[in-house]
Amino acid sequence: MTKKLERLEEGRVIAGVLAGLAKYFDQDPVLFRLISIVILILTGIFPGALLYFIAWLIIPKEQRHEYTVIE
Protein backbone atom coordinates (compact mmCIF):
# COMPACT_ATOMS: atom_id res chain seq x y z
CA MET A 1 0.00 0.00 0.00
CA THR A 2 1.42 3.37 -0.99
CA LYS A 3 1.38 6.38 1.28
CA LYS A 4 -0.81 9.24 0.19
CA LEU A 5 -0.82 12.74 1.69
CA GLU A 6 -4.41 13.81 2.33
CA ARG A 7 -6.26 16.24 4.58
CA LEU A 8 -8.11 14.16 7.15
CA GLU A 9 -11.71 14.58 8.25
CA GLU A 10 -11.27 12.60 11.45
CA GLY A 11 -9.10 14.29 14.07
CA ARG A 12 -8.94 17.62 12.30
CA VAL A 13 -9.00 20.95 14.09
CA ILE A 14 -9.23 23.42 11.20
CA ALA A 15 -8.76 21.85 7.77
CA GLY A 16 -7.06 18.54 8.54
CA VAL A 17 -3.69 19.54 7.08
CA LEU A 18 -1.64 18.80 10.19
CA ALA A 19 -3.56 15.60 10.96
CA GLY A 20 -2.87 14.46 7.39
CA LEU A 21 0.83 15.25 7.70
CA ALA A 22 0.98 13.36 11.00
CA LYS A 23 -0.66 10.31 9.45
CA TYR A 24 1.65 10.46 6.43
CA PHE A 25 4.76 10.52 8.63
CA ASP A 26 3.31 8.07 11.23
CA GLN A 27 3.53 10.61 14.06
CA ASP A 28 1.24 12.08 16.69
CA PRO A 29 -0.81 15.04 15.36
CA VAL A 30 -0.03 16.97 18.57
CA LEU A 31 3.64 17.04 17.55
CA PHE A 32 2.77 18.67 14.22
CA ARG A 33 0.43 21.14 15.93
CA LEU A 34 3.15 22.18 18.39
CA ILE A 35 5.68 22.59 15.57
CA SER A 36 3.20 24.70 13.60
CA ILE A 37 2.58 26.95 16.62
CA VAL A 38 6.33 27.49 17.00
CA ILE A 39 6.61 28.28 13.27
CA LEU A 40 3.70 30.73 13.53
CA ILE A 41 5.35 32.52 16.46
CA LEU A 42 8.83 32.61 14.89
CA THR A 43 7.62 33.86 11.50
CA GLY A 44 5.31 36.52 12.87
CA ILE A 45 2.04 34.66 12.15
CA PHE A 46 1.49 35.71 8.52
CA PRO A 47 4.08 33.57 6.66
CA GLY A 48 3.19 30.46 8.68
CA ALA A 49 -0.53 31.06 8.20
CA LEU A 50 0.05 31.57 4.49
CA LEU A 51 1.90 28.23 4.28
CA TYR A 52 -0.98 26.50 6.06
CA PHE A 53 -3.52 28.08 3.69
CA ILE A 54 -1.49 27.03 0.64
CA ALA A 55 -1.24 23.48 2.02
CA TRP A 56 -5.02 23.56 2.58
CA LEU A 57 -5.50 24.36 -1.11
CA ILE A 58 -2.90 21.91 -2.48
CA ILE A 59 -3.37 18.80 -0.33
CA PRO A 60 -6.45 16.87 -1.47
CA LYS A 61 -9.25 15.97 0.91
CA GLU A 62 -9.37 12.42 2.23
CA GLN A 63 -11.21 10.00 -0.05
CA ARG A 64 -13.75 8.15 2.05
CA HIS A 65 -15.26 5.02 0.61
CA GLU A 66 -18.70 4.31 1.95
CA TYR A 67 -20.18 0.94 1.32
CA THR A 68 -23.85 0.07 1.37
CA VAL A 69 -24.76 -3.18 3.07
CA ILE A 70 -27.41 -5.08 1.17
CA GLU A 71 -29.48 -7.43 3.27
PEPE-V996696 format. One record per pair of residues at least 4 apart in sequence whose C-alpha atoms are under 8 Angstrom apart, sorted by sequence separation. I is the first residue (numbers start at 1). J is the second residue. D is the distance in whole Angstrom. If there is no record, write none. Layout:
i:I j:J d:D
i:I j:J d:D
This chain:
i:8 j:12 d:6
i:12 j:16 d:4
i:16 j:20 d:6
i:17 j:21 d:6
i:18 j:22 d:6
i:19 j:23 d:6
i:20 j:24 d:6
i:21 j:25 d:6
i:22 j:26 d:6
i:23 j:27 d:6
i:27 j:31 d:7
i:28 j:32 d:7
i:29 j:33 d:6
i:30 j:34 d:6
i:31 j:35 d:6
i:32 j:36 d:6
i:33 j:37 d:6
i:34 j:38 d:6
i:35 j:39 d:6
i:36 j:40 d:6
i:37 j:41 d:6
i:38 j:42 d:6
i:39 j:43 d:6
i:40 j:44 d:6
i:41 j:45 d:6
i:43 j:47 d:6
i:44 j:48 d:8
i:45 j:49 d:6
i:46 j:50 d:6
i:47 j:51 d:6
i:48 j:52 d:6
i:49 j:53 d:6
i:50 j:54 d:6
i:51 j:55 d:6
i:52 j:56 d:6
i:53 j:57 d:6
i:54 j:58 d:6
i:55 j:59 d:6
i:56 j:60 d:8
i:11 j:16 d:7
i:12 j:17 d:8
i:22 j:27 d:5
i:23 j:28 d:8
i:40 j:45 d:4
i:43 j:48 d:6
i:9 j:15 d:8
i:10 j:16 d:8
i:12 j:18 d:8
i:22 j:28 d:6
i:23 j:29 d:8
i:39 j:45 d:8
i:40 j:46 d:7
i:8 j:15 d:8
i:9 j:16 d:6
i:12 j:19 d:6
i:22 j:29 d:5
i:40 j:47 d:7
i:7 j:15 d:7
i:8 j:16 d:5
i:11 j:19 d:6
i:21 j:29 d:8
i:40 j:48 d:5
i:7 j:16 d:5
i:8 j:17 d:7
i:22 j:31 d:8
i:39 j:48 d:6
i:40 j:49 d:7
i:7 j:17 d:5
i:19 j:29 d:5
i:22 j:32 d:6
i:6 j:17 d:7
i:7 j:18 d:8
i:8 j:19 d:6
i:18 j:29 d:6
i:21 j:32 d:8
i:7 j:19 d:7
i:8 j:20 d:5
i:36 j:48 d:8
i:7 j:20 d:5
i:19 j:32 d:8
i:6 j:20 d:5
i:7 j:21 d:8
i:18 j:32 d:6
i:5 j:20 d:6
i:6 j:21 d:8
i:18 j:33 d:7
i:5 j:21 d:7
i:5 j:24 d:6
i:4 j:24 d:7
i:3 j:24 d:7
i:17 j:52 d:8
i:17 j:55 d:7
i:17 j:56 d:6
i:15 j:56 d:7
i:17 j:59 d:7
i:7 j:56 d:8
i:7 j:59 d:6
i:9 j:61 d:8
i:6 j:59 d:6
i:7 j:60 d:6
i:8 j:61 d:7
i:9 j:62 d:7
i:5 j:59 d:7
i:6 j:60 d:5
i:7 j:61 d:5
i:8 j:62 d:5
i:5 j:60 d:8
i:6 j:61 d:5
i:7 j:62 d:5
i:6 j:62 d:5
